Amino acid sequence: MSLTKNSNNSLSAGKFFKNVGRVTNYIGAENLSLIIALIVMVVLINSQTEYFFSGRNIFNIGQNMAVVGVIAVGMTFVIVSAGLDISVGSIAGCASVICALVVTQLGSVPGGVVLGITIGVALGMVNATIISILRVNPVVATLATFSAFRGVAFLIAPGGRSIGVLDPSLGYLGSGRLLQFGDFPGIPVAFMILVIVAVGAHFVMTSTVFGRSIYSMGGNPVAARLAGINLTKMRYAIYAIAGSLAGLAGVIVTARTSSGQPASGTQGLELEAITAVFLGGALLAGGKGTIVGTMLAVLLLATLSNGMNLLGIPTFYQLVAKGLLLVVAVAIGQWRMARSERIQAKVAAAGGDD
Amino acid sequence: MTLKTTPILAVSGVGKSFPGVKALSNVSMDVHPGEVVAFVGENGAGKSTFLKILCAEYSLDEGNIDLDGVKLNHCTPLDARDAGLRLVRQEPEIIGDISVAENVFIGEYPRLSFGRVDFPGMRATVLELLERYGFAGMIDINALGRTLSPAQMHIVEILRALKDGVKLVAFDEPTSSLTSREVDRLFGLIRILKSEGLGVIYVSHRLHEVMEIADRVVVLKDGVLTGDLMIEDTSEPEIIKLMVGRELAHGFNREETTTTEVVLEVNNLHSQWHNDISFKIHAGEIVGFGGLVGAGRTELAKVLFGEYAKESGVIKISGEVKNIRNPSDAIAANIGLIPEDRKGEGLILVRSLIENASMAVFSKLSRFGILRNRDMVTTVSPYIKQLEIKTPSLDQVVGKLSGGNQQKVVLARWLAAKPKLLILDEPTRAVDVGAKAEIYRLIDDLAKKGMAIMLISSEMPELLSMSDRIIVMCDGKISKPIEKIDATEEAIVNYALGTATN
């Protein structure tokens, strides 16, 4: 309580900080810093090139976010539960191949989409089984399936090669656009899929028993079990969700590239998604992280690479920049946590609120 | 007896406080060369704190520690070790994948040139030590740590303490994992140490061992020294009296409540830790569970709650047989558990108060799996208020609350779940005195409202004042219930030490 007394010294400043505090509380301090970083980056890029705010370019950013964004949503579930799923890129590869096979062989686009997602669910369950029943650490388990599932993707693709799919209604999922008129290039359909997935996931994470239980089990699995949460069931659901979204991402890749790709287009997605989740404020130890944070991070990363492309900066620098961004973001998070602990220790030592 | 010598260890006026607790006050004692001094006291009397202060794991608040002329008041554990003070731990840290010889020398490997480890020298030294202290042939020095029996691990721990420059050895509950033959061997070792002129501190619950091996006995009670007697001038009953003779000044006076409705009935329960346990708890009744640490009380709570498996036996709740295989089954059977380790097992420290408090009733607060925020607030708030949990808001991260408030959050969780049987495992551990009184009042309230309560406690005043009946556990078995009027500290200690029989 002694802390608020100081703000009487300068009333207006106090009020200002109070309002800032309220906004920070609502958005969350981590998300606020992502937003600030995003604004700074946009201002910087925009000062160097006139193309950034062109409709075409914004459309591209939205289009490019979709695949990694969908996977990052699933990864958020996994990481908040104190797990990790390295196999999602390989699952997406399997789904891409399956989807293309179904569309070309059976001629059914809905069938291809559904089966692509279903194979994702099935492979997610395989991960959950290895982790829960065989008791293999999630990193090791999904490192194994990372390799195995990629192999499966090549095995089911005839000759291990990509499968061409020339079906316009499938293509619509990947490169279609909504609300196009005049100069406005419209909204990418793939981006809308991401928005729907993210909004749904946000609702699940914040407002359902299942979602809150993910936070509990990630924060302290023993306490969660002693409060009646069935960890095995939870893991099955979580890895199935991550798998299904990886499957969906694979379907979008097939749609965009008009081909079922066992590897190209889905390789490295897992690491990009993991990067986004940590950048979005999640802890490797679990119990923390939000869909909003992850989505902001995906947007930030997409903007970064788009801006650097516009400025003609070679990809090699982009890779270094992404790495730096992650280290800086997590280091700031650690520093903030340590500071709040120090303040708390001081309050406790002074015999404050306790 | 060589009492005319200068003491090898002189402790004077040592005091130590933790937030809300005075763990030790004004403890003075000494140990002479070639003397074995036993330390006895109940759980929480301050024996472990004293040992930790001796080997400088805790710093002392006041007083002096002098080991053979070296002041050890504010030094590091390494300094204390270098000065010649060694602790033989009850549960030694043995590294599983290195050999016995390496385990003995861990951290202090003898070196050859270029930083190479002198393996032959190390093995030779260990063999010599084994010979010298009567352990020859009992342990293979090339065996890996994880293949050792508890007794062999204990030998490794002893060799670590004795291998060089030792002046005083403190044994912490050395016989808890030993058979009687191994105990005899240990006593042989202690006699060798005596003859070599070392000082020995022997901490134990087992009074007959103390009578056999010690020259002198020092009794601690509630952090205060209550006796320092030569063994030949005392007896077991006198020591017990010194350990427990306490006024129940801070006790809590409960009105007795008696109902006939049986809430929990346990019949012939067997498990890895337990041997034929049967008892009943009635509605509105508080049954205290006493016993030493390691007697199997916490494990019993967890078996009842489905966290650990039982081997056989029947658990009935309100007359109905319940097959409890996991904690969710236990919750469905209307059982609540407040675990002993609230940070490790009770709370999700990184999450908010309201989430922590409503966790066990998530399913009741939801429709089609969607949580109703308002219902969460209306369900939890009354308990936050009733328990007087001090928090800036319901969204406060639980890790930032004080210990007492954290404990109340776990309590709030189970109050919200409205169980018929509430198991409390050391509910006031590391809670300050004020919060303690509030928690007692609350437990009393719950019993009055008809909840059956199983109260596991190592604190005598708590056990005696809160319980309607007390069951004492010893080595996985239970005593017959002691009715409130017959309950005395002597009776409980006797059952807990296994010196009394049913």
Interface residues (C-beta under 8 A of the other chain):
Chain A: S207 T208 V209 F210 R212 S213 Y215 S216 G219 N220 V222 A223 A224 R225 L226 A227 G228 I229 N230 L283 G287 K288 Q344 A348 D353 D354
Chain B: F305 E307 N326 P327 S328 A330 I331 A332 L337 P339 G344 E345 G346 L347 I348 L349 V350 R351 E355 M359 A360 F362 S363 L365 S366 G369 I370 L371 N373 K390 P392 K400 S402 N405 R413
